[in-house]
Amino acid sequence: MLAKRIIPCLDVHAGRVTRGEQFGRAEEGGLRDVGDPVGLAARYNDEGADELVFYDITASVEGRKSLLDVLRAVSDRCFIPLTAGGGVRTIEDIREMLLAGADKVSVNTAALADPELIRAGAERFGSQCIVLSVDVRRTGPGSWRVFSHGGRRPTEWEALDWARRGVELGAGEIVCNSIDCDGMKSGYDWPLIHLLSGELSVPVVASGGAGKIEDFAEVFCLGQADAALAAGIFHSGEVSIPSVKAYLRSQAILVRC
């Protein structure tokens, strides 16, 4: 059994880490500033995070490249695996992020527009470098629709179908972001994660909804997630990474020391 991973997420807008509810939008004033990305990254590195995710949350909407300078500064301070995403549209964008210090690059909106981006990235850099990030909203019992452009635009894809297609094209990991649960602190959408984990041959990372320590155990035990991503409760200090890992060990869930 592989150890479960605890992954803080840095959602960056205009060079600052921000948080919102249900994919809160910068243009609508739905984001709040929570700190400097380099400082937060250093804190999580020192606390024992297993990985770190860095998203430029408005790059795709604004049609620009990711904040590579911030990524370089974060990677200089952190010595844990770093996944970066936002504004990735071409193979060259993936290459630039890897050169800036990312270990893995997350693709989302551009992959929906051109799924061959996943295949091209996996063939050039290896599947271990390509993460497919999937933003989904529940549309009925056992049904979740994929959205693009930071959760703004519905697509024709069902979550499981798109995740399967991504794996077929070469994605080495799936990060599933629940729009319904994001920022609500009511727990992960573990039935969704359980569905994906049971059908896919690559690791599945749960994202959206962490509000208390018990939520991590729930998504690992009931959802069978390989990793859990969280932002707000870590940024605010409500929950620390060491306390999450201590609790999970007390529940006989394998985590890294």
Contacts in CASP RR format, 6 or more apart in sequence:
PFRMAT RR
TARGET T0000
AUTHOR 0000-0000-0000
METHOD contacts of the structure
MODEL  1
MLAKRIIPCLDVHAGRVTRGEQFGRAEEGGLRDVGDPVGLAARYNDEGAD
ELVFYDITASVEGRKSLLDVLRAVSDRCFIPLTAGGGVRTIEDIREMLLA
GADKVSVNTAALADPELIRAGAERFGSQCIVLSVDVRRTGPGSWRVFSHG
GRRPTEWEALDWARRGVELGAGEIVCNSIDCDGMKSGYDWPLIHLLSGEL
SVPVVASGGAGKIEDFAEVFCLGQADAALAAGIFHSGEVSIPSVKAYLRS
QAILVRC
1 254 0 8 1.000
2 226 0 8 1.000
2 254 0 8 1.000
3 50 0 8 1.000
3 254 0 8 1.000
3 255 0 8 1.000
3 256 0 8 1.000
4 220 0 8 1.000
4 225 0 8 1.000
4 226 0 8 1.000
4 227 0 8 1.000
4 228 0 8 1.000
4 248 0 8 1.000
4 253 0 8 1.000
4 254 0 8 1.000
4 255 0 8 1.000
5 50 0 8 1.000
5 51 0 8 1.000
5 205 0 8 1.000
5 226 0 8 1.000
5 227 0 8 1.000
5 228 0 8 1.000
5 255 0 8 1.000
5 256 0 8 1.000
6 49 0 8 1.000
6 50 0 8 1.000
6 216 0 8 1.000
6 227 0 8 1.000
6 228 0 8 1.000
6 230 0 8 1.000
6 241 0 8 1.000
6 244 0 8 1.000
6 245 0 8 1.000
6 255 0 8 1.000
7 49 0 8 1.000
7 50 0 8 1.000
7 51 0 8 1.000
7 52 0 8 1.000
7 53 0 8 1.000
7 205 0 8 1.000
7 227 0 8 1.000
7 228 0 8 1.000
7 229 0 8 1.000
7 230 0 8 1.000
8 40 0 8 1.000
8 44 0 8 1.000
8 49 0 8 1.000
8 52 0 8 1.000
8 53 0 8 1.000
8 229 0 8 1.000
8 230 0 8 1.000
8 231 0 8 1.000
8 234 0 8 1.000
8 235 0 8 1.000
8 241 0 8 1.000
9 52 0 8 1.000
9 53 0 8 1.000
9 54 0 8 1.000
9 55 0 8 1.000
9 207 0 8 1.000
9 229 0 8 1.000
9 230 0 8 1.000
9 231 0 8 1.000
10 17 0 8 1.000
10 37 0 8 1.000
10 40 0 8 1.000
10 41 0 8 1.000
10 52 0 8 1.000
10 53 0 8 1.000
10 54 0 8 1.000
10 55 0 8 1.000
10 74 0 8 1.000
10 231 0 8 1.000
11 17 0 8 1.000
11 18 0 8 1.000
11 19 0 8 1.000
11 55 0 8 1.000
11 57 0 8 1.000
11 231 0 8 1.000
12 18 0 8 1.000
12 37 0 8 1.000
12 54 0 8 1.000
12 55 0 8 1.000
12 56 0 8 1.000
12 57 0 8 1.000
12 67 0 8 1.000
12 70 0 8 1.000
13 26 0 8 1.000
13 31 0 8 1.000
13 56 0 8 1.000
13 57 0 8 1.000
13 58 0 8 1.000
14 26 0 8 1.000
15 37 0 8 1.000
15 67 0 8 1.000
15 70 0 8 1.000
16 33 0 8 1.000
16 34 0 8 1.000
16 35 0 8 1.000
16 36 0 8 1.000
16 37 0 8 1.000
17 33 0 8 1.000
17 34 0 8 1.000
17 35 0 8 1.000
17 36 0 8 1.000
17 37 0 8 1.000
17 40 0 8 1.000
17 235 0 8 1.000
18 26 0 8 1.000
18 31 0 8 1.000
18 32 0 8 1.000
18 33 0 8 1.000
18 34 0 8 1.000
18 57 0 8 1.000
19 31 0 8 1.000
19 32 0 8 1.000
19 34 0 8 1.000
19 183 0 8 1.000
19 231 0 8 1.000
19 232 0 8 1.000
19 235 0 8 1.000
20 30 0 8 1.000
20 31 0 8 1.000
20 32 0 8 1.000
20 182 0 8 1.000
20 183 0 8 1.000
21 30 0 8 1.000
21 182 0 8 1.000
21 183 0 8 1.000
21 184 0 8 1.000
22 179 0 8 1.000
22 180 0 8 1.000
22 182 0 8 1.000
22 183 0 8 1.000
22 184 0 8 1.000
23 135 0 8 1.000
23 150 0 8 1.000
23 151 0 8 1.000
23 152 0 8 1.000
23 179 0 8 1.000
23 182 0 8 1.000
24 30 0 8 1.000
24 31 0 8 1.000
25 31 0 8 1.000
25 152 0 8 1.000
26 57 0 8 1.000
26 58 0 8 1.000
34 40 0 8 1.000
34 232 0 8 1.000
34 235 0 8 1.000
34 236 0 8 1.000
35 235 0 8 1.000
37 54 0 8 1.000
37 70 0 8 1.000
37 73 0 8 1.000
37 74 0 8 1.000
38 70 0 8 1.000
38 73 0 8 1.000
38 74 0 8 1.000
38 77 0 8 1.000
39 77 0 8 1.000
40 235 0 8 1.000
41 52 0 8 1.000
41 54 0 8 1.000
41 74 0 8 1.000
41 77 0 8 1.000
41 78 0 8 1.000
42 77 0 8 1.000
42 78 0 8 1.000
44 52 0 8 1.000
44 78 0 8 1.000
44 80 0 8 1.000
44 234 0 8 1.000
44 241 0 8 1.000
45 52 0 8 1.000
45 77 0 8 1.000
45 78 0 8 1.000
45 79 0 8 1.000
45 80 0 8 1.000
47 240 0 8 1.000
47 241 0 8 1.000
47 242 0 8 1.000
48 80 0 8 1.000
48 241 0 8 1.000
48 242 0 8 1.000
48 245 0 8 1.000
49 80 0 8 1.000
49 241 0 8 1.000
50 80 0 8 1.000
50 81 0 8 1.000
50 227 0 8 1.000
50 256 0 8 1.000
51 80 0 8 1.000
51 81 0 8 1.000
51 82 0 8 1.000
51 83 0 8 1.000
51 227 0 8 1.000
52 74 0 8 1.000
52 78 0 8 1.000
52 80 0 8 1.000
52 81 0 8 1.000
52 82 0 8 1.000
52 83 0 8 1.000
53 82 0 8 1.000
53 83 0 8 1.000
53 84 0 8 1.000
53 106 0 8 1.000
53 175 0 8 1.000
53 229 0 8 1.000
54 70 0 8 1.000
54 71 0 8 1.000
54 74 0 8 1.000
54 82 0 8 1.000
54 83 0 8 1.000
54 84 0 8 1.000
54 85 0 8 1.000
54 102 0 8 1.000
55 84 0 8 1.000
55 85 0 8 1.000
55 86 0 8 1.000
55 106 0 8 1.000
56 66 0 8 1.000
56 67 0 8 1.000
56 84 0 8 1.000
56 85 0 8 1.000
56 86 0 8 1.000
56 87 0 8 1.000
57 86 0 8 1.000
57 150 0 8 1.000
59 65 0 8 1.000
59 66 0 8 1.000
59 67 0 8 1.000
59 85 0 8 1.000
59 86 0 8 1.000
59 87 0 8 1.000
60 86 0 8 1.000
60 87 0 8 1.000
60 108 0 8 1.000
60 109 0 8 1.000
60 110 0 8 1.000
60 148 0 8 1.000
60 149 0 8 1.000
60 150 0 8 1.000
61 149 0 8 1.000
61 150 0 8 1.000
61 152 0 8 1.000
63 87 0 8 1.000
64 87 0 8 1.000
65 87 0 8 1.000
65 93 0 8 1.000
65 96 0 8 1.000
66 84 0 8 1.000
66 85 0 8 1.000
66 86 0 8 1.000
66 87 0 8 1.000
66 88 0 8 1.000
66 93 0 8 1.000
66 97 0 8 1.000
68 96 0 8 1.000
68 97 0 8 1.000
68 100 0 8 1.000
71 82 0 8 1.000
71 84 0 8 1.000
71 97 0 8 1.000
71 100 0 8 1.000
71 101 0 8 1.000
71 102 0 8 1.000
72 100 0 8 1.000
72 101 0 8 1.000
74 82 0 8 1.000
75 82 0 8 1.000
75 100 0 8 1.000
75 101 0 8 1.000
75 102 0 8 1.000
81 103 0 8 1.000
81 104 0 8 1.000
82 101 0 8 1.000
82 102 0 8 1.000
82 103 0 8 1.000
82 104 0 8 1.000
83 102 0 8 1.000
83 103 0 8 1.000
83 104 0 8 1.000
83 105 0 8 1.000
83 106 0 8 1.000
83 131 0 8 1.000
83 175 0 8 1.000
84 97 0 8 1.000
84 100 0 8 1.000
84 101 0 8 1.000
84 102 0 8 1.000
84 104 0 8 1.000
84 105 0 8 1.000
84 106 0 8 1.000
85 97 0 8 1.000
85 102 0 8 1.000
85 105 0 8 1.000
85 106 0 8 1.000
85 107 0 8 1.000
85 108 0 8 1.000
85 133 0 8 1.000
86 106 0 8 1.000
86 108 0 8 1.000
87 93 0 8 1.000
87 109 0 8 1.000
87 110 0 8 1.000
88 94 0 8 1.000
88 97 0 8 1.000
88 105 0 8 1.000
88 106 0 8 1.000
88 107 0 8 1.000
88 108 0 8 1.000
88 110 0 8 1.000
88 117 0 8 1.000
89 110 0 8 1.000
89 117 0 8 1.000
90 110 0 8 1.000
90 117 0 8 1.000
91 117 0 8 1.000
91 120 0 8 1.000
91 121 0 8 1.000
91 124 0 8 1.000
93 105 0 8 1.000
94 105 0 8 1.000
94 107 0 8 1.000
94 121 0 8 1.000
94 124 0 8 1.000
94 125 0 8 1.000
94 129 0 8 1.000
94 130 0 8 1.000
95 124 0 8 1.000
95 125 0 8 1.000
97 105 0 8 1.000
98 105 0 8 1.000
98 125 0 8 1.000
98 129 0 8 1.000
103 129 0 8 1.000
104 128 0 8 1.000
104 129 0 8 1.000
104 130 0 8 1.000
104 131 0 8 1.000
104 173 0 8 1.000
105 125 0 8 1.000
105 129 0 8 1.000
105 130 0 8 1.000
105 131 0 8 1.000
106 131 0 8 1.000
106 132 0 8 1.000
106 133 0 8 1.000
106 175 0 8 1.000
107 117 0 8 1.000
107 118 0 8 1.000
107 130 0 8 1.000
107 131 0 8 1.000
107 132 0 8 1.000
107 133 0 8 1.000
107 171 0 8 1.000
108 132 0 8 1.000
108 133 0 8 1.000
108 134 0 8 1.000
108 135 0 8 1.000
108 148 0 8 1.000
108 150 0 8 1.000
109 148 0 8 1.000
109 149 0 8 1.000
109 150 0 8 1.000
110 117 0 8 1.000
111 117 0 8 1.000
111 118 0 8 1.000
111 132 0 8 1.000
111 166 0 8 1.000
112 146 0 8 1.000
112 148 0 8 1.000
112 155 0 8 1.000
112 157 0 8 1.000
112 162 0 8 1.000
113 148 0 8 1.000
115 165 0 8 1.000
115 166 0 8 1.000
115 169 0 8 1.000
116 169 0 8 1.000
118 130 0 8 1.000
118 132 0 8 1.000
118 166 0 8 1.000
118 169 0 8 1.000
118 170 0 8 1.000
118 171 0 8 1.000
119 169 0 8 1.000
119 170 0 8 1.000
121 129 0 8 1.000
121 130 0 8 1.000
122 129 0 8 1.000
122 130 0 8 1.000
122 169 0 8 1.000
122 170 0 8 1.000
122 171 0 8 1.000
122 172 0 8 1.000
127 170 0 8 1.000
127 171 0 8 1.000
127 172 0 8 1.000
127 202 0 8 1.000
128 172 0 8 1.000
130 170 0 8 1.000
130 171 0 8 1.000
130 172 0 8 1.000
130 173 0 8 1.000
131 171 0 8 1.000
131 172 0 8 1.000
131 173 0 8 1.000
131 174 0 8 1.000
131 175 0 8 1.000
132 163 0 8 1.000
132 166 0 8 1.000
132 167 0 8 1.000
132 171 0 8 1.000
132 172 0 8 1.000
132 173 0 8 1.000
132 174 0 8 1.000
132 175 0 8 1.000
133 175 0 8 1.000
133 177 0 8 1.000
134 146 0 8 1.000
134 159 0 8 1.000
134 162 0 8 1.000
134 163 0 8 1.000
134 174 0 8 1.000
134 175 0 8 1.000
134 176 0 8 1.000
134 177 0 8 1.000
135 146 0 8 1.000
135 147 0 8 1.000
135 148 0 8 1.000
135 150 0 8 1.000
135 151 0 8 1.000
135 177 0 8 1.000
135 179 0 8 1.000
136 144 0 8 1.000
136 145 0 8 1.000
136 146 0 8 1.000
136 147 0 8 1.000
136 159 0 8 1.000
136 176 0 8 1.000
136 177 0 8 1.000
136 178 0 8 1.000
136 179 0 8 1.000
136 192 0 8 1.000
137 144 0 8 1.000
137 145 0 8 1.000
137 147 0 8 1.000
137 151 0 8 1.000
137 154 0 8 1.000
137 178 0 8 1.000
137 179 0 8 1.000
137 180 0 8 1.000
138 144 0 8 1.000
138 178 0 8 1.000
138 180 0 8 1.000
138 189 0 8 1.000
138 192 0 8 1.000
139 145 0 8 1.000
142 191 0 8 1.000
142 195 0 8 1.000
143 158 0 8 1.000
144 158 0 8 1.000
144 159 0 8 1.000
144 160 0 8 1.000
144 192 0 8 1.000
145 154 0 8 1.000
145 155 0 8 1.000
145 157 0 8 1.000
145 158 0 8 1.000
145 159 0 8 1.000
146 154 0 8 1.000
146 155 0 8 1.000
146 157 0 8 1.000
146 158 0 8 1.000
146 159 0 8 1.000
146 162 0 8 1.000
147 153 0 8 1.000
147 154 0 8 1.000
147 155 0 8 1.000
147 179 0 8 1.000
148 155 0 8 1.000
151 179 0 8 1.000
155 162 0 8 1.000
157 165 0 8 1.000
159 176 0 8 1.000
159 192 0 8 1.000
159 195 0 8 1.000
159 196 0 8 1.000
160 195 0 8 1.000
160 196 0 8 1.000
160 199 0 8 1.000
163 174 0 8 1.000
163 176 0 8 1.000
163 196 0 8 1.000
163 199 0 8 1.000
163 200 0 8 1.000
164 199 0 8 1.000
164 200 0 8 1.000
166 174 0 8 1.000
167 174 0 8 1.000
167 200 0 8 1.000
167 201 0 8 1.000
167 202 0 8 1.000
171 202 0 8 1.000
172 202 0 8 1.000
172 203 0 8 1.000
173 202 0 8 1.000
173 203 0 8 1.000
173 204 0 8 1.000
173 205 0 8 1.000
174 196 0 8 1.000
174 200 0 8 1.000
174 202 0 8 1.000
174 203 0 8 1.000
174 204 0 8 1.000
174 205 0 8 1.000
175 205 0 8 1.000
175 207 0 8 1.000
175 229 0 8 1.000
176 192 0 8 1.000
176 193 0 8 1.000
176 196 0 8 1.000
176 204 0 8 1.000
176 205 0 8 1.000
176 206 0 8 1.000
176 207 0 8 1.000
177 207 0 8 1.000
177 208 0 8 1.000
178 188 0 8 1.000
178 189 0 8 1.000
178 192 0 8 1.000
178 207 0 8 1.000
178 208 0 8 1.000
178 209 0 8 1.000
180 189 0 8 1.000
181 187 0 8 1.000
181 188 0 8 1.000
181 189 0 8 1.000
181 208 0 8 1.000
181 209 0 8 1.000
182 207 0 8 1.000
182 208 0 8 1.000
182 209 0 8 1.000
183 208 0 8 1.000
183 209 0 8 1.000
183 231 0 8 1.000
183 232 0 8 1.000
184 209 0 8 1.000
185 209 0 8 1.000
185 210 0 8 1.000
185 211 0 8 1.000
185 212 0 8 1.000
185 233 0 8 1.000
186 209 0 8 1.000
186 211 0 8 1.000
187 208 0 8 1.000
187 209 0 8 1.000
187 210 0 8 1.000
187 211 0 8 1.000
187 212 0 8 1.000
187 215 0 8 1.000
187 218 0 8 1.000
187 219 0 8 1.000
188 206 0 8 1.000
188 207 0 8 1.000
188 208 0 8 1.000
188 209 0 8 1.000
188 210 0 8 1.000
188 215 0 8 1.000
188 218 0 8 1.000
188 219 0 8 1.000
188 223 0 8 1.000
188 225 0 8 1.000
188 228 0 8 1.000
189 206 0 8 1.000
189 208 0 8 1.000
189 209 0 8 1.000
190 206 0 8 1.000
190 218 0 8 1.000
190 219 0 8 1.000
190 222 0 8 1.000
190 223 0 8 1.000
190 225 0 8 1.000
191 223 0 8 1.000
193 204 0 8 1.000
193 206 0 8 1.000
193 219 0 8 1.000
193 223 0 8 1.000
193 224 0 8 1.000
193 225 0 8 1.000
194 222 0 8 1.000
194 223 0 8 1.000
194 224 0 8 1.000
196 204 0 8 1.000
197 204 0 8 1.000
197 223 0 8 1.000
197 224 0 8 1.000
197 225 0 8 1.000
197 226 0 8 1.000
198 224 0 8 1.000
203 226 0 8 1.000
203 227 0 8 1.000
204 224 0 8 1.000
204 225 0 8 1.000
204 226 0 8 1.000
204 227 0 8 1.000
205 225 0 8 1.000
205 226 0 8 1.000
205 227 0 8 1.000
205 228 0 8 1.000
205 229 0 8 1.000
206 219 0 8 1.000
206 223 0 8 1.000
206 225 0 8 1.000
206 227 0 8 1.000
206 228 0 8 1.000
206 229 0 8 1.000
207 228 0 8 1.000
207 229 0 8 1.000
207 230 0 8 1.000
208 229 0 8 1.000
208 230 0 8 1.000
209 215 0 8 1.000
209 230 0 8 1.000
210 216 0 8 1.000
210 228 0 8 1.000
210 230 0 8 1.000
210 232 0 8 1.000
210 233 0 8 1.000
210 239 0 8 1.000
211 230 0 8 1.000
211 233 0 8 1.000
211 238 0 8 1.000
211 239 0 8 1.000
212 233 0 8 1.000
212 239 0 8 1.000
213 239 0 8 1.000
213 243 0 8 1.000
213 244 0 8 1.000
213 247 0 8 1.000
214 247 0 8 1.000
216 228 0 8 1.000
216 230 0 8 1.000
216 244 0 8 1.000
216 247 0 8 1.000
216 248 0 8 1.000
217 247 0 8 1.000
217 248 0 8 1.000
217 251 0 8 1.000
217 253 0 8 1.000
219 225 0 8 1.000
219 228 0 8 1.000
220 228 0 8 1.000
220 248 0 8 1.000
220 253 0 8 1.000
221 251 0 8 1.000
221 253 0 8 1.000
230 239 0 8 1.000
232 238 0 8 1.000
233 239 0 8 1.000
234 240 0 8 1.000
234 241 0 8 1.000
245 255 0 8 1.000
245 256 0 8 1.000
245 257 0 8 1.000
248 255 0 8 1.000
249 255 0 8 1.000
END
